[in-house]
């Protein structure tokens, strides 16, 4: 992020566990979401009525929101995949 001179507006410490309700809120404000799990990258639509599949993709095995999670404009990015971040950031 520093290399692209991106300012982080909010950081949530790992000790604050974000769960399904938090995931729903984030996704409802987004128009699109990219979820990376290892090399697998999946794209979902955001909006007021997100699919269960999309919300479940955001959560780890403990039921907490997976890290890292970033809101970039109207796009939500969950997990890390360098190529996805490069595509979204331009």
C-alpha positions as CSV (number, residue, x, y, z in Angstrom):
1,X,0.0,0.0,0.0
2,X,2.8,2.4,0.8
3,X,4.4,1.9,-2.7
4,X,1.1,3.1,-4.2
5,X,0.8,5.9,-1.7
6,X,-2.5,4.6,-0.4
7,X,-3.7,5.9,2.9
8,X,-5.4,3.4,5.2
9,X,-8.5,5.1,6.7
10,X,-9.3,2.5,9.4
11,X,-7.5,-0.5,10.9
12,X,-9.3,-3.0,13.0
13,X,-7.2,-5.0,15.4
14,X,-7.3,-8.8,15.2
15,X,-8.5,-8.9,18.8
16,X,-11.8,-7.4,17.6
17,X,-13.6,-10.3,16.0
18,X,-15.8,-9.3,13.1
19,X,-18.6,-11.9,12.4
20,X,-21.4,-12.6,10.0
21,X,-23.4,-9.5,10.8
22,X,-20.3,-7.3,10.2
23,X,-19.6,-9.2,6.9
24,X,-23.3,-8.6,5.8
25,X,-22.9,-4.9,6.6
26,X,-19.7,-4.5,4.6
27,X,-21.0,-6.4,1.6
28,X,-24.3,-4.5,1.5
29,X,-22.3,-1.3,1.0
30,X,-20.2,-2.7,-1.8
31,X,-21.1,-3.1,-5.5
32,X,-18.6,-6.0,-6.0
33,X,-16.4,-8.3,-3.9
34,X,-13.3,-10.3,-4.6
35,X,-12.5,-13.2,-2.3
36,X,-9.1,-14.9,-2.4
37,X,-8.4,-18.2,-0.7
38,X,-4.9,-19.3,-1.7
39,X,-4.7,-19.2,-5.5
40,X,-8.5,-19.4,-5.9
41,X,-10.1,-16.0,-6.6
42,X,-13.9,-15.7,-6.7
43,X,-16.0,-12.6,-7.6
44,X,-19.4,-11.8,-6.2
45,X,-21.9,-9.0,-6.5
46,X,-22.5,-6.8,-3.5
47,X,-25.7,-4.9,-2.6
48,X,-28.6,-5.0,-0.2
49,X,-29.3,-8.7,-0.6
50,X,-26.0,-10.5,-0.7
51,X,-26.1,-14.3,-1.3
52,X,-25.3,-16.7,1.4
53,X,-22.5,-18.1,-0.7
54,X,-20.9,-14.6,-0.8
55,X,-21.2,-14.0,2.9
56,X,-19.9,-17.6,3.7
57,X,-16.9,-16.9,1.4
58,X,-16.0,-13.9,3.6
59,X,-15.9,-16.0,6.8
60,X,-13.2,-18.3,8.1
61,X,-13.7,-21.7,9.8
62,X,-14.2,-19.9,13.1
63,X,-17.1,-17.8,11.7
64,X,-15.0,-14.6,11.8
65,X,-14.3,-12.3,8.9
66,X,-11.2,-13.4,7.1
67,X,-8.1,-11.1,7.0
68,X,-7.1,-9.1,5.3
69,X,-10.3,-7.4,4.3
70,X,-10.1,-4.1,2.5
71,X,-12.7,-1.7,1.2
72,X,-11.4,0.0,-2.0
73,X,-13.9,2.4,-3.3
74,X,-17.1,0.3,-3.7
75,X,-15.2,-2.9,-4.0
76,X,-14.6,-5.3,-1.1
77,X,-11.5,-7.5,-1.1
78,X,-11.3,-10.4,1.3
79,X,-8.1,-12.5,1.6
80,X,-4.9,-11.7,-0.2
81,X,-4.0,-12.3,-3.8
82,X,-1.4,-9.9,-5.2
83,X,-2.8,-10.0,-8.7
84,X,-6.3,-9.2,-7.5
85,X,-5.0,-6.2,-5.5
86,X,-3.0,-5.0,-8.6
87,X,-6.1,-5.3,-10.8
88,X,-8.3,-3.4,-8.4
89,X,-5.8,-0.7,-7.6
90,X,-4.9,-0.2,-11.2
